[in-house]
Structures are given as structure tokens and as C-alpha cells.
Amino acid sequence: MTAINYFWRHPLAEQAREEGRVEERARMTLGILEWRGIPVPEAVRERVLACTHLEQLKTWAQRAVHATAADNLFVGDDDRT
């Protein structure tokens, strides 16, 4: 039992969880645009999927809810992606 508990606290396990959260948030952001019927150009898709900053992806997901075009996700960004 101890070995299992140790694994979940291991830095590699935390890194895997973080990567999963980042990928999930990126796909969710693109999904919101697609569900709303907003075309997603390949350049936007690539930029969102390449982003590794969870907070940036959170911002984009929030913007996707109100966006009228996929490029609206990036308005006002400082290019931290």
C-alpha cells in the first residue's frame, strides 16, 4: 500500500497529471468553439494545442464562450504560449 501512495506523490506522477489537465483544457477550449459553430482555423488549433500554460488555457476557454471568431481567443494576450 505504501508504494502505491508514494507513486501518486512522486514528481513524475504530478507532471503526468498536469500534462493531462493542460491537454484536457486545450481540447475543451476548441470544443467550446466547435459546439458554438465557430470555425477553427488550423493556426488557432495549433496554437491552442501547443500551449502549456494552464492559466492561459483557462482564459481562452472563458473567451471561447463569448467569442464570435476563433481569433478572439487571443485578443489582448502577451504571447505567453
C-alpha positions in Angstrom: 0.0 0.0 0.0 2.8 2.4 0.8 4.4 2.0 -2.6 1.1 3.0 -4.3 0.7 6.1 -2.1 4.3 7.1 -2.9 3.8 6.8 -6.6 0.9 9.3 -6.6 3.0 11.8 -4.7 6.0 11.3 -7.0 7.0 14.3 -9.2 6.6 12.3 -12.3 3.0 11.4 -11.4 2.3 15.1 -10.7 3.8 16.0 -14.0 1.7 13.5 -15.8 -1.5 14.8 -14.1 -0.5 18.4 -15.0 0.0 17.4 -18.7 -3.3 15.7 -18.7 -5.0 18.9 -17.3 -3.3 21.0 -19.9 -4.4 18.8 -22.8 -7.9 18.5 -21.5 -8.3 22.3 -21.1 -6.9 22.8 -24.7 -9.4 20.3 -26.1 -12.2 21.8 -24.1 -11.4 25.3 -25.4 -11.5 24.1 -29.0 -14.7 22.1 -28.3 -16.5 25.2 -27.0 -15.8 27.0 -30.3 -16.9 24.0 -32.3 -20.1 23.4 -30.3 -20.9 27.1 -30.9 -20.5 26.6 -34.6 -17.4 28.8 -34.9 -14.9 27.6 -37.5 -11.5 26.9 -36.0 -8.6 27.6 -38.5 -5.6 25.2 -38.3 -3.4 28.0 -37.0 -5.7 28.6 -34.0 -6.0 24.9 -33.3 -2.2 24.5 -33.4 -1.7 27.5 -31.1 -4.2 26.2 -28.5 -2.9 22.7 -28.6 0.8 23.9 -28.3 0.0 26.0 -25.2 1.4 24.6 -21.9 0.2 27.3 -19.5 -2.9 26.1 -17.7 -4.0 29.6 -16.7 -3.7 30.8 -20.3 -5.9 28.0 -21.5 -8.4 28.8 -18.7 -8.5 32.4 -20.1 -9.0 31.2 -23.6 -11.8 28.8 -22.5 -13.6 31.7 -20.9 -13.2 33.8 -24.0 -14.4 30.9 -26.2 -17.8 31.2 -24.5 -18.4 34.7 -25.9 -16.1 34.7 -29.0 -17.6 35.5 -32.4 -14.5 34.2 -34.2 -11.7 31.8 -33.2 -9.1 34.5 -33.3 -11.0 36.3 -30.5 -9.3 33.9 -28.1 -6.0 35.7 -28.4 -7.1 39.4 -28.2 -5.0 41.1 -25.6 -2.6 38.3 -25.0 1.1 38.9 -24.3 2.1 35.7 -26.3 3.0 33.6 -23.3 2.1 30.4 -25.2 
